[in-house]
Amino acid sequence: MRILGAIAACAALLTAAAAAAQNRDQPPYRPVPIVLPKPVSDEAFDALRKQVGEAAQRKDRAALSNLVVAQGFFWQRDNRNIVDKNKSGYDVLAAALGLNNKESAGWEILASYADDPSASPPPDRPGALCAPGGPAYDRKALADLLNATNSDVTEWGYPVSAAIEVHDAPQASAPIVDKLGLYFVRLMPETAANPPSYLRIATPSGKTGYVSVDSIAPVGNDQICFVRESGAWKIGGYIGGGEPQ
């Protein structure tokens, strides 16, 4: 019994040491401010979003096809347009979202895009709006931050609202150690086997803690893009990954 007790005590000490190491403060970094995207104030745009959402809920390919531009659909990936010009805009969109793959969550992803009222203009696509909207920020300042911290853009995210509480443990009842402003925050690696409900982050001051996983958006989300065709809004492009065409 004493041996078992000693083993249990050692395990408890190791667990505590691991937790302490995980929550150790990180080097501080200069915050790069962001401006959150705003909802689009356009009744025609809202009407299209509603139609897209309804088509996605029903998995209605014919209805969705009528909401995609006939010409000029773009698929921006790795900073280039990879559209197969021999395919229709709908077929390219279906490939981008994996709508033909029964194991894909493409229809659910499409519905989530349609449900988001925010949108932002993409670079080099005048007149287009892409959802979900991304934040406005100084791109050079972000590049300088990545260089200063020797990090990659995938290691950063931004809060979806102001004053998000940072807890010292991954639970809502844990003590609050900080509150986030509207700036980029560094995401810290985790080894959890299951999808986490909380993310571990480092604040600009170097404090580490946890925030709800849905309170932080990654930099460079995939986006569905809308353009005007003959005066009406339609789906005109996609920015992001996807399946091979």
C-alpha positions in Angstrom: 0.0 0.0 0.0 2.9 2.4 0.8 4.4 1.6 -2.6 1.1 2.4 -4.4 0.7 5.5 -2.3 4.2 6.6 -3.3 3.5 6.0 -6.9 0.3 8.0 -6.7 2.1 10.8 -5.0 4.8 10.9 -7.7 2.2 10.9 -10.4 0.4 13.8 -8.8 3.7 15.7 -8.6 4.5 15.0 -12.2 1.0 16.1 -13.3 1.3 19.3 -11.3 4.8 20.0 -12.7 3.5 19.4 -16.3 0.6 21.8 -15.6 3.0 24.4 -14.2 5.3 24.1 -17.2 2.3 24.4 -19.6 1.1 27.6 -17.9 4.5 29.2 -17.6 4.6 32.7 -19.0 5.9 33.3 -22.5 8.1 36.1 -23.9 6.0 39.2 -24.4 5.3 40.5 -27.9 4.1 43.8 -29.5 0.3 43.7 -30.1 -0.9 44.2 -33.7 -4.4 45.9 -33.5 -7.3 44.6 -35.6 -10.6 46.1 -36.7 -13.4 43.4 -36.7 -15.5 43.0 -39.8 -18.9 44.6 -39.9 -22.2 43.1 -41.2 -23.0 44.0 -44.8 -25.9 46.4 -45.0 -27.5 45.3 -48.2 -31.0 43.7 -48.5 -30.1 42.0 -51.8 -27.0 40.5 -50.2 -29.0 39.3 -47.3 -31.5 37.7 -49.6 -28.8 35.8 -51.4 -27.4 34.6 -48.1 -30.8 33.3 -47.2 -31.2 31.5 -50.5 -27.7 29.9 -50.2 -28.5 28.8 -46.6 -31.8 27.2 -47.6 -30.1 25.4 -50.5 -27.4 24.2 -48.2 -29.9 22.9 -45.6 -31.7 20.9 -48.3 -28.5 19.9 -50.1 -30.2 21.2 -53.2 -27.7 21.1 -56.0 -30.0 22.6 -58.7 -31.0 25.5 -56.4 -27.4 26.2 -55.5 -26.3 26.1 -59.1 -28.7 28.9 -60.0 -27.0 31.1 -57.3 -23.5 30.7 -58.8 -22.1 32.9 -61.6 -22.2 31.5 -65.1 -18.8 33.0 -66.0 -15.7 34.1 -64.2 -15.8 32.0 -61.1 -12.4 32.1 -59.3 -10.8 29.7 -56.8 -7.9 31.4 -55.1 -5.5 29.0 -53.4 -1.8 29.5 -52.6 -2.0 33.0 -54.1 -3.1 31.9 -57.5 -6.4 31.2 -59.3 -6.6 27.4 -59.8 -10.0 27.2 -61.6 -10.4 24.6 -64.3 -11.9 26.8 -67.1 -13.5 23.7 -68.6 -15.8 23.4 -65.6 -18.8 25.4 -64.5 -18.7 27.7 -61.6 -21.0 25.4 -59.6 -18.7 22.4 -60.3 -15.6 24.3 -59.1 -17.5 25.4 -55.9 -18.6 21.8 -55.3 -15.0 20.7 -55.6 -13.8 23.5 -53.3 -16.3 22.5 -50.6 -16.3 18.8 -51.3 -20.1 18.7 -51.9 -19.8 15.5 -53.9 -18.0 13.7 -51.1 -20.5 12.0 -48.7 -18.0 12.1 -45.9 -17.4 15.9 -46.3 -18.9 18.6 -44.1 -19.2 20.8 -47.2 -22.9 21.5 -47.0 -22.6 22.4 -43.3 -19.7 24.7 -44.1 -21.6 26.4 -46.9 -24.5 26.9 -44.5 -22.2 28.5 -41.9 -20.8 30.9 -44.6 -24.4 31.9 -45.5 -25.3 32.4 -41.9 -22.5 34.9 -41.3 -23.6 38.5 -41.9 -20.0 39.8 -42.2 -17.9 40.1 -45.3 -14.8 41.8 -46.5 -13.3 42.7 -49.9 -10.5 40.4 -51.0 -7.2 41.6 -52.4 -7.2 42.1 -56.2 -10.9 41.3 -56.6 -12.7 44.7 -57.0 -16.4 44.6 -56.2 -16.3 41.2 -54.5 -17.2 40.5 -50.9 -16.0 37.4 -49.1 -17.5 35.7 -46.0 -16.8 35.3 -43.2 -15.3 38.7 -43.2 -11.7 39.1 -42.1 -10.3 41.8 -39.8 -8.6 44.9 -41.1 -5.0 45.3 -39.9 -1.6 46.5 -40.9 -0.1 43.7 -42.9 3.5 44.9 -42.5 3.0 45.1 -38.7 1.8 41.5 -38.7 4.8 40.4 -40.9 7.1 42.2 -38.5 5.5 40.4 -35.6 6.0 37.0 -37.2 9.6 37.8 -37.8 10.2 39.1 -34.3 8.6 36.0 -32.7 10.1 33.5 -35.3 6.6 32.2 -35.9 4.2 31.3 -38.7 0.8 32.9 -39.3 -0.9 29.6 -38.4 0.3 30.1 -34.9 -1.9 33.3 -34.5 -5.6 34.1 -34.2 -7.8 37.0 -33.2 -10.7 37.5 -30.8 -14.1 37.6 -32.4 -15.2 40.3 -29.8 -13.6 42.6 -27.3 -12.8 41.8 -23.7 -12.8 38.0 -24.0 -11.8 36.5 -20.6 -8.6 34.5 -20.3 -8.8 31.8 -17.6 -5.9 30.0 -15.9 -7.5 26.6 -16.6 -9.6 25.3 -19.5 -13.0 25.9 -17.8 -15.3 28.8 -17.4 -15.2 28.7 -13.6 -11.4 29.1 -13.4 -9.9 32.4 -12.2 -9.6 35.1 -14.9 -5.9 36.1 -15.5 -6.5 38.6 -18.3 -8.9 40.1 -20.8 -8.1 40.3 -24.5 -8.2 43.5 -26.5 -8.7 43.6 -30.3 -5.3 42.4 -31.4 -3.7 39.2 -32.7 -2.9 36.6 -30.0 -0.5 33.7 -30.1 -1.9 30.2 -30.0 0.0 27.7 -27.9 0.4 24.0 -28.8 -1.8 21.4 -27.1 -1.6 17.6 -27.2 -5.2 16.8 -26.5 -6.5 13.7 -28.4 -10.0 15.1 -28.8 -11.1 18.5 -30.3 -10.6 21.0 -27.5 -13.4 23.2 -26.2 -10.7 25.7 -25.0 -7.6 27.1 -26.6 -4.4 27.9 -24.7 -3.0 31.3 -25.7 -0.2 33.7 -24.8 -1.2 37.4 -24.4 1.0 40.3 -25.5 2.2 40.6 -21.9 3.4 37.0 -22.0 0.7 35.6 -19.7 -0.7 32.2 -20.8 -4.2 31.0 -20.2 -7.3 29.6 -21.8 -10.2 31.0 -23.9 -13.2 29.3 -25.4 -12.4 27.8 -28.7 -15.2 29.6 -30.5 -14.0 33.0 -29.2 -10.8 33.0 -31.4 -10.8 33.0 -35.2 -7.7 31.8 -37.2 -5.8 34.1 -39.5 -6.6 33.3 -43.1 -10.0 31.5 -42.9 -11.3 29.9 -46.1 -14.0 32.2 -47.6 -16.8 32.1 -50.0 -17.0 35.1 -52.3 -19.9 37.0 -53.7 -20.0 39.2 -56.8 -22.6 41.1 -58.7 -23.8 39.6 -62.0 -26.3 41.6 -64.1 -27.0 43.7 -61.0 -27.7 40.7 -58.7 -25.5 39.1 -56.0 -24.3 35.6 -56.8 -21.5 33.3 -55.6 -18.5 34.2 -57.6 -15.5 32.6 -56.0 -13.8 30.7 -53.2 -10.6 31.4 -51.3 -8.9 28.5 -49.5 -8.2 24.8 -49.7 -10.6 22.2 -51.0 -10.4 18.9 -52.8 -8.7 18.3 -56.2 -10.7 19.3 -59.2 
